[in-house]
Amino acid sequence: MKPPAYRLLRPLIVLAAIVILVETWLWERIGPLVGWIIERLPFAALKQAIHDGIERLPPYATLAVFAIPAALLFPFKLAALGLIASGHLVLGGLVLVLAKVVGVGVTAFLFETCKPKLMQIPLFVRLYATWNRWLVWAHGHIDPVKRRIRAHLRILRGGRASRSIRLLRRFRRVRQERAVLLARKA
C-alpha cells in the first residue's frame, strides 16, 4: 500500500515524467533534423573548422561548448517572456517554443559530436547515467497511463461514440455541400 502523500504527489511525478519524456522526444527527433540541415548548408570549410576545433578541445572545454546555444538563445527566451507578459500570448509562446526547439536541436547535434570527449569526464558519465535512469523511471510512470488512454480510445472508436462521430461528420459534409450549391446558384 502506498502512503497517502504519494497520491498527492502523483500528479507532480507524472508531470516530471512527461517533461523528461518530452525533452527526450525532442532530442531524438530534432537533433537528426538539425544535423540534416547542417549537412545541407554550403559552408563545408566552416563546418569542418568547427568540427576540427571541437576535436582539438580537451574534455572540460568541450563541455563549455554546450553553453554557447544556451547563451545565444537566452535573449530570445527573455523576449518571449516579455511578449507573454505584455499580453501577446500566442506570439510569445511561439517564440518560446521555437527557441526551445532550436536549442534542443543544436545541443543534440553538438552532443553527438562531443560525446566521446564528454564521456572522459567522470561527473558527466555519472550525470548521463542518472539521466538514463530518469528516462527509465519516466517510462515506468507514463507507459501505463498511455496504455489506459489507448484502451479508452479503442473503446470509443469501436463503440457508439465512433458511429456518432461518423454521423456528425456526414451531416457537416452534407451541410457544406449544400452551402456550396447555394453559393453557385447565387
N, C-alpha and C positions, 0 to 999 in steps of 0.2 A: 504494500500500500504506500502510495506516495504522500508526502506531507502536504497539508493544506497550502503552504506557501508556494509549493510547486504549481498548483492550479492558478495562483495569482500571477506567477512569473511566466507561465506557459505562453501567453501572447508575446512577451518580450523575447523569450527563447526562440519562438517561431520567427519573429521579426529579424532577429540576429542571424538565424539560419538563412532566411531569404536574402538578406544583404550579402552574406558570404557567397551564396549560390549565384546571385545576380552579378556580383563582381567577377566571379569565375567564368560565368557565361559570357560576359562582355569581353573578358580577357581572351577566351578561346575563340570567339567569333571575330572580334575587331582586330586583334593582333595580326592574324594572317592577312586580313584585308589591307591593313596599313603596309605590311610587308609587300603585298602585291602592288599597291600604289607606288611605293618607293622603288620597286623593281622597274616600273614603267617610266619613272622620271628620267629625263635625258641627261642627268648630271652624273655620269659614270665616274668621272675623276673625283668629284666631290664625295660621292658615296664611298668610293674606295678609300679616300683620305680619312673619312670619318671612321670607317671600319678599321683601317690600319692604326689610327690614333687610339681607338679603344683597345686594340690588341696590345699596344705598347704600354698601356697603363698598368700599374700594379693593382692588386685586388681592391684595396681600400679606395683608391682613386676611381676605379671602375664603379664602385658603389655610389660615389658622388655624382656620376653621370645621371642617375635617376632623379636627382634634384632639379635637373635642367627642365624637363617637361612641366614639373610642378611649379617651378618659378615662372616659366613663360605663360602658363595658363592661369596663374593666380589672379592677375588683373581682370581677366575675363570673368572669373567666378565672382569677384567683388562687384564688377559691373552688373552681372546678372542679379546679384542680391540687391543692388541699388535699384534696378528696374523693378524687381518684385516689390521692394519697399515703397516705391513711388506709384504703385498701382498697376504696373504693366506686367501682370502675372504671366500671361502667355509668352510674351517676348522674353522676359527674364527666365522663365522655365526653359524655353528653347535654347537660350544662350548657355544656361547651366548644364543642360543635357548634352549639348554639343561640346562644351569644354570637357565634360566628364568622358564622353566617348573618345574624343581626340586624345585626352590624357591617358586613358587606359590603353588605347591602341598604340600610341607611341611608346609607352612604358613596356607593353608586351613585346613589341618589336625589339626594343633595346635589351630587354631581359634575355631574349633568345641569343643575341649577340654577346652579351656579357656573362651569361650563366656559368661557363667554365671558370672564369676568374672569380665570380662571386662564390662559387662552391669551395673556394680555397679559404674563405673566411669562416671560422668556426661558429661565430654568432649568427651569421647568415644561414648556415646549414641548419642550426637549431630552429631559427625562425621559419625557415622553409618547411622543415618537418612539422612544426607547430601548425602552420597554415594548412598543410595536407591533412593533419588530424582534425582541424576545424572543418575542413571540407567533408570528411567522412562523417563527422558529427552532424553537420548541417543536412547531409543527405539522409541520415538516420531520422531526423525530425521532420523533414519536408516530404520525403518519398511516401510515407504512409498517408499524409494529407493529400498528396497528388493522386494516390490510388483511390481514396474515398471520393474525391471530386470526379475522377474519371468514371467511377462506378455510378455516381449520381447522373452524370451526363449520358451514360449509356442507357440508363432507365428513362431519362427524358426523351432521348432520341427514339427509343423503341416503343414508348407508351403513347397515351392520348395527347400529351403535350406536343409531340412531334407532328401528329396529324393536325392539331390546331394551328401550329406554326405554318405548315404547308397550306392550309386553308386560308389563313391570313395573307400569305404571300400571293396566292391565286387571286384573292379579292383585290389586293393592291395592283397586281398586274392588269386585271380587267379594268380597274378604275383608271390606270394610266393609259391604257389603250383607248378607252372611251374619251379621255381628255384629248388625246392626240387626234382622234377622229373629229371631235367637235372643233378643235383648233383649225383643222384643214378645211372644214365646211365654212368657217367664218371668214 
